[in-house]
């Protein structure tokens, strides 16, 4: 609410400002700001700076970003190929496992990192007027930087295993964009709610763990269908938006022997369910963040 400027008494040369009514809340900086270019520049600056500082002083530098999913992949690959048989008839199980880990790491980093992102930048939020959306958006962008690096070993392992370039590879960036939209929607929602409700962090950690095991990362959809004896579990798995994107990614990038999401759903109308969920999550996250953004500094 703006204040009212009153005319000064004759001859004083001064202006007086009428006091605000008791209980009036001043409106703070908005989510988007007044200049979209400023939002984009600030987002890029925050993401690039954090990405560089993350490896500052490290001997191996960016190689650590590649080593983390590879070490996890090595452990899981050994367990689930030598001791447990979760592979199905699909080709290149090891590479599909690595792709699932990489995509999950991106989603977990983008959403889990966004939960405390505003609190981490508390000093900046309290003192500077800037578009608040730049904070969670920079977390998602930084996660995209890491995803781009982590997809390199996936490509190398696929070629080494006998995979060959296909035109369908061009679909993978589109799937990443859809996954990033979902991650951004949740990042906006989680980061704004965490300012008031600190229980969000442990709750989301549990959700991410559940998502890991509820998605066909360690196992294939076909192996689950064979063990379950029907397609009900298979259908429930691929209606999960993350699982639907990952399964389609395996189909277009790893090998066509990995069933496409459409073929697993078996119904052209049901295949829209994951997309509707993604759009709903983005709309809710955006709505909540825009509502909370002007008073974030006050609530910290």
C-alpha positions as CSV (number, residue, x, y, z in Angstrom):
1,X,0.0,0.0,0.0
2,X,1.5,3.3,-1.0
3,X,1.7,6.3,1.4
4,X,0.0,9.6,0.7
5,X,2.2,12.7,0.2
6,X,0.6,15.8,1.7
7,X,1.3,19.4,0.6
8,X,3.7,21.2,2.9
9,X,2.5,24.2,5.0
10,X,3.1,27.5,3.1
11,X,6.7,28.7,3.4
12,X,8.1,25.6,5.0
13,X,9.5,24.0,1.8
14,X,9.1,20.5,3.3
15,X,6.9,17.5,2.5
16,X,5.3,15.3,5.1
17,X,4.2,11.7,4.6
18,X,0.9,10.5,6.1
19,X,1.4,7.5,8.4
20,X,0.1,4.2,7.3
21,X,-2.9,2.7,9.1
22,X,-2.0,0.2,11.9
23,X,-1.6,-3.3,10.6
24,X,-0.8,-2.3,7.0
25,X,1.7,-4.6,5.3
26,X,4.1,-3.1,2.9
27,X,4.3,-5.0,-0.4
28,X,7.9,-6.3,-1.0
29,X,9.7,-7.4,-4.2
30,X,7.7,-9.6,-6.5
31,X,8.5,-13.0,-8.0
32,X,9.2,-11.8,-11.5
33,X,10.2,-8.2,-11.0
34,X,9.6,-5.4,-13.6
35,X,12.2,-6.5,-16.2
36,X,12.3,-10.1,-17.5
37,X,15.9,-9.6,-18.7
38,X,17.0,-8.7,-15.2
39,X,15.4,-12.0,-13.9
40,X,17.2,-14.0,-16.6
41,X,20.6,-12.3,-16.1
42,X,20.4,-12.7,-12.3
43,X,19.4,-16.3,-12.6
44,X,22.3,-17.1,-14.9
45,X,24.8,-15.2,-12.7
46,X,23.6,-17.1,-9.5
47,X,23.7,-20.5,-11.2
48,X,27.1,-20.0,-12.9
49,X,28.7,-18.6,-9.7
50,X,27.4,-21.5,-7.5
51,X,28.5,-24.0,-10.2
52,X,32.0,-22.7,-10.2
53,X,32.3,-22.2,-6.4
54,X,31.1,-25.8,-5.9
55,X,34.4,-27.1,-7.2
56,X,36.6,-24.3,-6.1
57,X,39.8,-25.6,-4.5
58,X,39.1,-29.2,-5.6
59,X,41.9,-31.0,-7.3
60,X,39.7,-33.0,-9.7
61,X,37.2,-30.1,-10.1
62,X,34.3,-30.9,-12.5
63,X,35.4,-34.6,-12.6
64,X,33.8,-35.1,-9.2
65,X,30.4,-34.3,-10.9
66,X,31.0,-37.2,-13.2
67,X,32.4,-39.5,-10.6
68,X,29.4,-39.4,-8.2
69,X,26.8,-41.0,-10.5
70,X,29.4,-43.4,-11.9
71,X,30.4,-44.7,-8.5
72,X,26.7,-45.2,-7.6
73,X,26.1,-46.8,-10.9
74,X,29.0,-49.2,-10.4
75,X,27.7,-50.4,-7.0
76,X,24.1,-50.7,-8.2
77,X,25.1,-52.4,-11.4
78,X,27.1,-55.0,-9.5
79,X,24.3,-55.7,-7.0
80,X,21.5,-55.9,-9.6
81,X,23.3,-58.0,-12.2
82,X,25.5,-60.3,-10.1
83,X,23.3,-60.9,-7.0
84,X,19.8,-59.8,-8.0
85,X,18.2,-60.3,-11.4
86,X,16.0,-57.2,-12.2
87,X,16.9,-57.0,-15.8
88,X,14.3,-57.8,-18.5
89,X,14.4,-58.5,-22.2
90,X,15.4,-54.9,-22.9
91,X,18.9,-54.3,-24.3
92,X,21.7,-52.3,-22.5
93,X,20.3,-52.7,-19.0
94,X,23.5,-51.2,-17.5
95,X,23.3,-48.1,-19.6
96,X,19.5,-47.7,-18.9
97,X,20.4,-48.0,-15.2
98,X,22.9,-45.2,-15.5
99,X,20.5,-43.0,-17.4
100,X,17.9,-43.5,-14.7
101,X,20.4,-42.6,-12.0
102,X,21.4,-39.4,-13.9
103,X,17.9,-38.2,-14.5
104,X,16.9,-39.0,-10.8
105,X,20.0,-37.1,-9.6
106,X,19.0,-34.1,-11.6
107,X,15.4,-34.1,-10.3
108,X,16.6,-34.7,-6.7
109,X,19.2,-31.9,-7.0
110,X,16.8,-29.4,-8.5
111,X,14.0,-29.9,-6.0
112,X,15.9,-30.9,-2.9
113,X,18.4,-28.1,-3.4
114,X,15.6,-25.6,-3.9
115,X,14.0,-26.4,-0.5
116,X,16.4,-24.3,1.5
117,X,17.6,-22.0,-1.3
118,X,15.8,-18.9,-0.1
119,X,16.9,-19.4,3.5
120,X,20.5,-19.9,2.3
121,X,20.4,-16.5,0.6
122,X,18.7,-14.9,3.5
123,X,21.1,-12.0,3.6
124,X,20.6,-11.3,-0.1
125,X,16.8,-11.6,0.2
126,X,16.6,-9.2,3.2
127,X,18.8,-6.4,1.8
128,X,18.3,-6.3,-2.0
129,X,15.2,-5.8,-4.1
130,X,15.4,-8.4,-6.9
131,X,13.0,-10.9,-8.6
132,X,12.6,-13.6,-6.0
133,X,12.1,-16.3,-8.7
134,X,15.8,-16.0,-9.6
135,X,16.7,-18.1,-6.5
136,X,14.8,-21.4,-7.1
137,X,15.2,-20.9,-10.9
138,X,19.0,-20.7,-10.5
139,X,19.0,-24.0,-8.6
140,X,17.2,-25.8,-11.4
141,X,19.5,-24.2,-14.0
142,X,22.6,-25.3,-12.0
143,X,21.1,-28.8,-11.9
144,X,20.8,-28.7,-15.7
145,X,24.5,-27.8,-15.9
146,X,25.3,-30.9,-13.9
147,X,22.9,-33.0,-16.0
148,X,24.6,-32.0,-19.2
149,X,27.9,-33.2,-17.7
150,X,26.5,-36.4,-16.4
151,X,24.9,-37.3,-19.8
152,X,28.4,-37.5,-21.3
153,X,29.3,-40.8,-19.6
154,X,25.9,-42.2,-20.4
155,X,26.6,-41.5,-24.1
156,X,30.1,-43.0,-23.8
157,X,28.8,-46.2,-22.2
158,X,26.0,-46.6,-24.7
159,X,28.4,-46.3,-27.7
160,X,30.9,-48.7,-25.9
161,X,28.0,-51.2,-25.4
162,X,27.1,-51.2,-29.0
163,X,24.5,-48.5,-29.3
164,X,24.4,-46.4,-32.4
165,X,23.2,-42.8,-33.0
166,X,19.6,-42.5,-34.0
167,X,17.3,-39.6,-34.9
168,X,15.2,-40.3,-31.8
169,X,18.1,-39.0,-29.7
170,X,16.8,-35.5,-30.6
171,X,13.7,-36.2,-28.5
172,X,15.8,-36.5,-25.3
173,X,16.4,-32.7,-24.9
174,X,12.6,-32.2,-25.1
175,X,12.0,-34.7,-22.4
176,X,14.6,-33.0,-20.2
177,X,12.8,-29.7,-20.7
178,X,9.5,-31.3,-19.6
179,X,11.3,-32.8,-16.6
180,X,12.8,-29.3,-15.8
181,X,9.4,-27.7,-15.9
182,X,8.2,-30.3,-13.4
183,X,11.2,-29.7,-11.2
184,X,10.8,-25.9,-11.4
185,X,7.2,-26.1,-10.4
186,X,8.1,-28.2,-7.3
187,X,11.2,-25.9,-6.6
188,X,8.9,-22.8,-6.5
189,X,6.4,-24.6,-4.2
190,X,8.9,-26.1,-1.8
191,X,11.2,-23.1,-1.5
192,X,8.3,-20.7,-0.7
193,X,6.7,-23.1,1.7
194,X,9.9,-23.9,3.6
195,X,10.2,-20.2,4.6
196,X,7.2,-20.8,6.9
197,X,7.2,-24.6,7.4
198,X,10.6,-26.1,8.2
199,X,9.1,-29.6,8.1
200,X,9.1,-29.5,4.3
201,X,12.8,-30.6,4.1
202,X,12.5,-34.0,5.9
203,X,9.2,-34.7,4.2
204,X,10.6,-34.1,0.8
205,X,13.6,-36.3,1.5
206,X,11.2,-39.1,2.2
207,X,9.2,-38.3,-1.0
208,X,12.4,-38.4,-3.1
209,X,13.4,-41.8,-1.6
210,X,10.0,-43.2,-2.3
211,X,10.2,-41.8,-5.9
212,X,13.5,-43.6,-6.4
213,X,12.1,-47.0,-5.7
214,X,8.7,-46.3,-7.3
215,X,10.3,-45.5,-10.6
216,X,11.8,-48.1,-13.0
217,X,15.4,-47.2,-12.3
218,X,16.8,-50.4,-10.8
219,X,14.4,-52.6,-12.6
220,X,12.6,-52.6,-15.9
221,X,8.9,-52.3,-16.4
222,X,8.7,-55.6,-18.2
223,X,10.3,-57.4,-15.2
224,X,7.7,-55.9,-12.9
225,X,4.9,-57.0,-15.2
226,X,6.3,-60.6,-15.3
227,X,6.6,-60.8,-11.5
228,X,3.2,-59.1,-10.9
229,X,1.4,-61.2,-13.4
230,X,-0.7,-58.3,-14.8
231,X,-0.4,-54.8,-16.2
232,X,-1.9,-52.9,-13.2
233,X,1.4,-52.3,-11.4
234,X,3.0,-51.4,-14.8
235,X,0.2,-48.9,-15.5
236,X,0.6,-47.3,-12.0
237,X,4.4,-47.0,-12.5
238,X,4.2,-45.1,-15.8
239,X,1.5,-42.7,-14.6
240,X,4.1,-41.3,-12.3
241,X,5.3,-38.3,-14.3
242,X,9.0,-38.8,-13.5
243,X,8.8,-42.5,-14.4
244,X,6.9,-41.7,-17.6
245,X,9.6,-39.2,-18.7
246,X,12.4,-41.6,-17.8
247,X,10.8,-44.6,-19.6
248,X,10.3,-42.5,-22.7
249,X,14.0,-41.4,-22.4
250,X,15.1,-45.0,-22.3
251,X,13.0,-45.7,-25.4
252,X,14.3,-42.8,-27.5
253,X,17.9,-42.7,-26.3
254,X,19.0,-46.2,-25.1
255,X,17.1,-48.6,-27.4
256,X,13.6,-49.2,-28.9
257,X,13.5,-52.5,-27.0
258,X,12.7,-50.4,-23.9
259,X,8.9,-49.9,-24.3
260,X,7.6,-46.4,-25.0
261,X,5.4,-44.8,-22.4
262,X,2.4,-44.9,-24.8
263,X,2.7,-48.6,-25.4
264,X,2.9,-49.3,-21.6
265,X,-0.2,-47.2,-20.9
266,X,-2.2,-48.7,-23.7
267,X,-4.6,-45.8,-23.8
268,X,-4.0,-42.5,-25.6
269,X,-6.1,-40.6,-23.1
270,X,-4.2,-42.0,-20.0
271,X,-0.9,-41.0,-21.5
272,X,-2.0,-37.4,-20.9
273,X,-2.2,-38.0,-17.1
274,X,1.5,-37.5,-16.4
275,X,1.5,-34.3,-18.5
276,X,-1.5,-32.9,-16.7
277,X,0.1,-33.6,-13.4
278,X,3.3,-31.8,-14.5
279,X,1.3,-28.8,-15.7
280,X,-0.7,-28.8,-12.4
281,X,2.4,-28.9,-10.3
282,X,4.0,-26.0,-12.2
283,X,0.8,-23.9,-12.0
284,X,0.4,-24.5,-8.3
285,X,4.1,-23.9,-7.6
286,X,4.0,-20.7,-9.6
287,X,0.8,-19.5,-7.9
288,X,2.1,-20.1,-4.4
289,X,5.5,-18.6,-5.1
290,X,4.0,-15.4,-6.6
291,X,1.7,-15.1,-3.6
292,X,4.5,-15.6,-1.0
293,X,7.3,-13.7,-2.8
294,X,6.4,-10.1,-1.6
295,X,6.6,-11.2,2.1
296,X,9.4,-13.7,2.0
297,X,11.9,-11.3,3.6
298,X,9.4,-10.5,6.3
299,X,8.7,-14.2,7.1
300,X,12.4,-15.3,7.2
